[in-house]
Amino acid sequence: MKAVLRALHSPDANDLRNWRPPDEKTWEIFVQAFLGPSDGPGEESFDFTVSSAAPLSAEAEAAGHAWTGSRLILGGWNYADVERAVIDLCQECEGPDWSAVAAQLARYMDWEFTNYRDA
């Protein structure tokens, strides 16, 4: 089983596909990828930040270090590049069930169920 991209969304942009950064050199935007199993319905949210390298560099300078965790770095904003990066990641992550695939995806994006515990 693999994951498939169902949709990309950002609460920070009304229309992510046509969003443009206010500054072409230093920008970042929060993105949610809705991914689901390739063999059936359903989707779950995987969150990440897309940015130019400048915000990460500024963070490293200010704090002396920077985590890259769930951040996708692009040379310039392009919706198609974000979409392609997520689709490529989905193709690389494969497992016997959705939980195994989602755990692999969670290495790159914040999965909505990462720290979920059944009550």
C-alpha positions in Angstrom: 0.0 0.0 0.0 1.0 3.6 -0.7 -0.4 7.0 0.1 -2.1 9.3 -2.4 -2.6 13.0 -2.3 -6.2 14.0 -2.0 -5.8 17.7 -1.5 -3.4 20.5 -0.5 -4.7 23.4 1.7 -3.3 26.3 3.7 -5.3 28.2 6.3 -2.9 31.1 5.5 -4.0 31.4 1.9 -7.5 31.5 0.4 -6.2 30.0 -2.8 -3.0 28.1 -2.3 -2.6 27.3 -6.0 -2.4 31.1 -6.8 -0.8 32.3 -3.5 2.3 34.5 -4.0 4.8 35.3 -1.2 5.0 39.0 -0.3 8.8 38.7 -0.5 10.3 36.4 -3.1 13.5 35.8 -1.1 12.2 35.3 2.5 8.9 33.5 2.8 7.1 30.6 4.4 3.6 29.2 4.4 1.9 26.5 6.5 0.4 23.7 4.3 -1.8 20.7 5.1 -1.7 17.7 2.8 -4.7 15.4 3.0 -3.4 12.0 2.2 -5.2 8.6 2.1 -4.6 5.0 1.3 -4.1 4.1 -2.3 -6.5 1.1 -2.0 -9.5 2.9 -0.5 -11.3 5.9 0.7 -10.4 8.2 3.6 -7.8 10.9 4.3 -5.8 12.2 7.2 -4.0 15.5 7.6 -0.2 15.8 7.4 1.1 19.3 8.1 4.3 21.0 7.1 5.9 24.4 6.3 7.0 25.3 2.8 9.7 28.0 2.7 12.6 29.6 1.1 15.9 28.8 2.8 16.1 32.3 4.3 13.7 31.7 7.3 15.7 28.6 8.3 19.0 30.5 8.0 17.6 33.4 10.1 16.4 30.9 12.7 19.9 29.2 12.8 21.6 32.6 13.1 19.3 33.8 15.9 19.3 30.6 18.0 22.6 29.0 16.9 20.7 26.1 15.4 17.6 25.2 13.4 15.5 22.1 13.1 14.3 21.2 9.6 11.8 18.5 10.7 8.6 19.2 8.8 9.8 21.9 6.5 10.0 21.7 2.7 12.6 24.1 1.3 12.1 25.4 -2.3 14.2 27.7 -4.3 11.1 29.8 -5.1 7.3 29.4 -4.5 5.6 27.2 -7.1 2.5 25.3 -6.2 3.3 22.5 -8.7 6.7 22.0 -7.0 4.9 21.5 -3.6 2.4 19.1 -5.2 5.2 17.1 -6.9 7.2 16.9 -3.7 4.3 15.5 -1.8 3.4 13.0 -4.6 7.0 11.9 -4.8 7.1 11.3 -1.1 3.8 9.3 -1.3 5.4 7.1 -3.9 8.5 6.4 -1.7 6.5 5.4 1.4 5.1 1.9 1.2 3.9 -0.6 3.7 1.5 -3.5 4.5 -1.2 -1.1 5.9 -2.1 2.5 6.4 -0.5 2.8 9.8 2.9 1.7 8.4 2.7 4.1 5.5 1.5 7.0 7.7 4.4 6.4 10.1 6.8 6.8 7.2 5.1 10.0 6.0 5.3 11.4 9.6 9.1 11.5 9.4 8.6 14.4 7.0 5.3 15.9 8.0 3.3 16.3 11.2 0.7 13.6 11.1 -2.5 14.5 13.0 -2.3 11.2 14.9 1.4 11.2 15.7 0.9 11.4 19.5 -2.7 10.1 19.6 -3.6 7.8 22.5 -6.8 5.9 22.8 -8.6 6.9 26.0 
